[in-house]
Amino acid sequence: MDSPTRPDNRDPTPENDVESTILDLTSCQLRDLDSVELPPSLTELDLTANRLTALDPRISQLSNLKKLSLRQNVLNDDGVLPLSTWHSISALQELVLRDNQLKKIPDVSIFKMLLVFDVSFNEIFSLNGLSKASNTLKELYVSKNEVTKMEEIEHFHELEILELGSNKLRVMENLQNLMSLEELWLGRNRIRAINLCGLRCIKKLSLQSNRLTSMTGLEECVALEELYLSHNGIAKMEGLSTLANLRVLDVSSNKITEINDIENLAKLEDLWLNDNQIASLDNIAEAVASSKENLTTIYLERNPCASSSAYISTLRQIFPNIQQIDSEMFA
């Protein structure tokens, strides 16, 4: 899809001609930067949503540059190749190559202070090359590619966010060294079993739209605050009783027949159980005994129990502070 046209009043030059440190050229339909001045003082350069096929060599001289976004251009592997030799910008902290035409992980070994690296929405088949990336990395995004194996990530001891959703992963592996990891996003893969390799620090975990049939494997993840397991083949709620910090639980669109193993989760605020096979509301008060006061949102639509004429009134009676039942909001 073509990028939106650049507004007529948008001049592709920095706002402050002398001391400008941020240059935002988003959606300017630029095919090159020939008409653009690049002040040496720049610390951030945003070239999102243009038509660049190559990198302007002048970028290599921006020794103060900390953030470079090349999101949504038409850069291929050869187009980003010069990055691996641009030592003058080796202090770069954020590199965004999201939504281009890359087929492999680019060589970013010179960036020894890199904190954020984003190559999502490309055509990357393997994580080969990540072993060269700096162990300073805190956020890594490789979603919507063709990756089949979790590899070359073991040295990322400082990593806090790992996004590998919408790939072709079958196994959760090589996570054991990621002791700082707080968010793991693995939705839309082909994963059949939960294996967090002993990690206990994760606060947000998404395994939506995989091939899970069991929830076991979460028992030691006591820091978990948000858990997303919708659109799998899970038949039983289990392995949840130790997750005392859980605030959001989404197990919608599974094969669950009963609400189990959450009676001690006092911090639970959002509970998504829609599109399952829960027959009755008879035991729901006991099932969520500890969280009745805190629960503000519950989804149970498209379960047999939701067909009862007293469905809404029963839930409102059980949960005194409820604000939303399915799509219906309450003051």
C-alpha positions in Angstrom: 0.0 0.0 0.0 1.3 3.4 -0.9 2.4 5.7 1.9 0.1 8.7 2.6 1.1 11.9 0.8 3.2 14.4 2.7 1.1 17.4 3.9 1.7 20.5 1.9 3.0 22.4 4.9 5.5 19.7 5.9 9.0 20.7 5.1 11.5 17.8 5.2 14.0 19.7 7.3 14.4 19.9 11.1 12.5 22.5 13.0 15.6 24.1 14.5 18.1 24.7 11.8 21.1 24.9 14.1 20.7 22.8 17.2 17.9 20.4 16.1 18.4 16.9 17.6 15.3 15.2 16.3 14.3 14.9 12.6 10.9 13.4 11.9 10.3 12.6 8.2 7.4 10.2 8.6 5.2 9.7 5.5 7.0 12.1 3.2 7.1 9.7 0.2 10.9 10.1 0.0 12.8 7.8 -2.4 16.1 9.3 -1.2 17.3 12.0 1.2 19.0 14.2 -1.5 16.7 17.1 -0.7 17.1 16.8 3.1 19.6 18.4 5.4 21.0 16.1 8.1 22.5 18.2 10.8 25.4 16.6 12.6 23.7 17.2 16.0 20.9 14.7 15.3 20.2 12.2 18.0 17.0 10.8 16.5 16.1 10.3 12.8 12.7 8.9 11.9 12.2 7.9 8.3 9.1 5.8 8.8 6.7 5.2 5.9 8.8 6.4 2.9 10.0 4.6 -0.2 13.7 4.2 0.6 15.6 1.4 -1.1 19.0 2.4 0.1 20.6 4.2 3.0 22.0 7.7 2.6 25.7 7.5 3.4 25.5 10.8 5.3 23.7 9.0 8.1 27.0 7.2 8.8 28.4 10.6 9.9 25.8 11.3 12.6 28.0 10.5 15.5 25.4 11.6 18.1 22.6 9.4 16.7 20.8 7.3 19.3 17.6 6.3 17.5 17.2 5.4 13.8 13.8 4.3 12.4 13.5 3.0 8.9 10.2 1.4 9.4 7.9 0.8 6.5 10.2 1.3 3.6 11.4 -1.0 0.8 14.8 -1.9 2.1 16.2 -5.4 1.3 19.3 -7.1 2.7 21.6 -5.3 0.4 20.0 -2.0 1.2 20.8 -2.2 4.9 24.2 -3.8 4.4 26.2 -0.5 4.9 25.0 -0.4 8.6 27.5 -3.1 9.5 30.4 -0.7 8.6 29.2 2.6 10.0 31.3 2.8 13.1 30.7 6.5 13.6 27.1 5.7 14.7 28.1 2.7 16.8 26.6 4.3 19.9 23.1 3.8 18.4 20.6 2.6 21.0 17.5 2.0 18.9 17.3 0.5 15.4 13.9 -0.1 13.8 13.8 -2.0 10.4 10.2 -3.1 10.8 8.1 -3.7 7.7 10.7 -3.8 4.9 11.9 -6.7 2.7 14.6 -8.3 4.8 15.2 -12.0 4.4 17.8 -12.3 7.1 18.9 -10.7 10.4 21.2 -7.8 9.5 24.7 -7.6 11.0 24.4 -5.1 13.9 27.6 -6.2 15.7 29.1 -2.7 15.8 26.2 -1.4 17.9 27.6 -2.1 21.3 25.0 -0.1 23.2 21.9 -1.2 21.3 18.8 -1.4 23.5 15.9 -1.8 21.0 16.1 -3.8 17.8 13.0 -4.3 15.6 12.9 -6.4 12.4 9.2 -7.4 12.6 7.1 -7.7 9.4 9.8 -8.8 7.1 10.5 -12.2 5.4 13.2 -13.5 7.8 13.5 -17.3 7.9 16.0 -17.7 10.7 17.4 -15.9 13.8 20.9 -16.7 12.6 22.9 -13.5 13.1 21.4 -12.5 16.4 24.4 -14.0 18.2 26.4 -11.0 17.0 23.9 -8.5 18.5 25.0 -6.8 21.7 24.1 -8.4 25.0 22.9 -4.9 26.1 19.6 -5.5 24.2 16.5 -4.9 26.3 13.8 -5.2 23.6 13.8 -7.5 20.6 11.0 -7.6 18.0 10.9 -10.3 15.3 7.2 -10.8 14.8 5.4 -11.6 11.5 8.3 -13.3 9.8 9.0 -17.0 8.8 11.2 -18.0 11.8 11.0 -21.7 12.7 13.4 -21.9 15.7 14.2 -19.9 18.8 18.0 -19.7 18.7 21.0 -17.4 19.2 19.2 -15.5 22.0 21.0 -17.1 25.0 23.4 -14.2 25.5 20.6 -11.6 26.0 20.8 -11.5 29.8 19.4 -7.9 29.9 16.4 -8.6 27.6 13.1 -7.5 29.0 10.8 -7.9 26.0 10.9 -10.6 23.4 8.3 -10.6 20.6 8.2 -13.6 18.2 4.6 -13.7 17.4 3.2 -14.7 14.0 6.1 -17.0 13.0 6.4 -20.8 12.5 7.8 -21.8 15.9 6.9 -25.2 17.2 9.0 -25.3 20.4 9.7 -22.9 23.3 13.4 -23.2 23.9 16.7 -21.5 24.8 15.1 -19.1 27.2 16.9 -20.2 30.4 19.5 -17.4 30.4 17.0 -14.6 29.8 16.7 -13.9 33.5 15.5 -10.3 33.1 12.7 -11.2 30.6 9.4 -9.7 31.7 7.3 -9.9 28.5 7.2 -12.9 26.1 4.9 -12.7 23.0 4.5 -15.9 21.1 1.0 -15.7 19.7 0.2 -17.2 16.2 2.8 -19.9 16.1 2.6 -23.7 16.2 3.6 -24.3 19.8 2.1 -27.5 21.4 3.5 -27.2 25.0 4.5 -24.5 27.4 8.1 -24.6 28.4 9.6 -21.5 30.0 12.9 -23.2 30.7 12.8 -22.3 34.4 12.2 -18.6 34.0 10.2 -17.1 36.9 10.4 -13.4 36.1 7.9 -13.1 33.3 5.1 -10.7 33.9 3.3 -10.9 30.5 3.0 -14.0 28.5 1.0 -14.5 25.2 0.5 -17.9 23.6 -2.7 -17.1 21.8 -3.5 -19.0 18.6 -1.1 -21.9 19.0 -1.7 -25.6 19.3 -1.8 -26.0 23.1 -3.9 -28.6 24.7 -2.7 -28.1 28.3 -1.9 -25.1 30.5 0.7 -27.0 32.6 4.2 -25.4 32.7 3.2 -22.1 34.3 3.3 -23.1 38.0 6.6 -21.4 38.8 5.9 -18.2 37.0 4.8 -16.5 40.1 5.5 -13.0 38.8 2.9 -13.3 36.0 0.4 -10.5 35.8 -1.1 -11.0 32.4 -1.7 -14.4 30.7 -3.1 -14.8 27.2 -4.0 -18.3 26.0 -7.0 -17.8 23.8 -7.6 -19.8 20.6 -6.0 -23.0 21.5 -7.3 -26.5 22.3 -7.2 -26.3 26.1 -9.8 -28.4 27.9 -8.9 -27.8 31.6 -7.9 -24.8 33.7 -4.9 -25.9 35.7 -1.5 -24.8 36.9 -2.8 -21.4 37.9 -3.2 -21.5 41.7 0.4 -20.3 42.3 0.0 -17.2 40.1 -0.9 -14.9 42.9 -0.1 -11.7 41.0 -2.3 -12.5 38.0 -4.5 -9.5 37.0 -5.6 -10.5 33.5 -6.4 -14.1 32.4 -7.6 -14.8 28.8 -8.5 -18.4 28.0 -11.3 -17.6 25.6 -11.9 -19.8 22.5 -10.8 -23.1 24.0 -12.6 -26.2 25.1 -13.0 -25.5 28.8 -16.0 -27.0 30.5 -15.4 -25.7 34.1 -13.8 -22.8 35.8 -11.0 -24.2 38.0 -7.8 -23.4 39.9 -8.3 -19.6 40.2 -10.1 -19.4 43.6 -7.0 -18.0 45.3 -6.1 -15.3 42.7 -7.1 -12.3 44.7 -5.7 -9.7 42.2 -7.6 -10.9 39.2 -9.4 -8.0 37.4 -10.1 -9.3 33.9 -11.3 -12.8 33.2 -12.0 -13.9 29.6 -13.8 -17.2 29.3 -16.0 -16.6 26.2 -16.4 -19.1 23.4 -15.9 -22.2 25.6 -18.2 -25.0 26.8 -19.0 -23.9 30.3 -22.5 -25.2 31.0 -23.5 -23.5 34.3 -22.9 -20.5 36.5 -23.7 -22.6 39.6 -20.2 -22.8 40.9 -18.7 -19.6 39.6 -18.9 -17.8 43.0 -16.7 -20.4 44.6 -14.4 -20.6 41.6 -13.5 -16.9 41.9 -13.9 -16.6 45.6 -10.8 -14.4 46.3 -11.3 -12.0 43.3 -15.0 -11.3 43.6 -14.3 -7.7 44.9 -11.5 -6.9 42.4 -13.0 -8.4 39.2 -14.2 -5.6 36.9 -14.4 -7.4 33.6 -15.7 -10.8 32.7 -16.5 -12.4 29.3 -18.6 -15.6 29.2 -20.6 -15.0 26.0 -21.1 -18.0 23.6 -20.9 -20.5 26.4 -24.0 -22.6 27.2 -24.3 -20.8 30.6 -24.8 -17.4 28.8 -28.2 -18.5 27.5 -29.8 -18.3 30.9 -32.3 -15.4 31.3 -30.7 -14.6 34.6 -27.2 -14.6 33.2 -26.4 -10.9 33.6 -28.2 -10.4 36.9 -26.5 -13.4 38.4 -23.0 -12.2 37.5 -23.8 -8.7 38.8 -24.9 -10.1 42.1 -21.7 -12.2 42.4 -19.3 -9.4 41.4 -20.3 -6.2 43.2 -17.8 -4.0 41.4 -18.2 -5.4 37.9 -17.9 -2.8 35.1 -18.2 -4.9 32.1 -19.9 -8.2 31.2 -19.2 -9.3 27.7 -19.8 -6.1 25.6 -22.2 -4.6 28.1 -20.8 -1.8 30.2 -22.0 -0.8 33.7 -21.5 2.5 35.6 
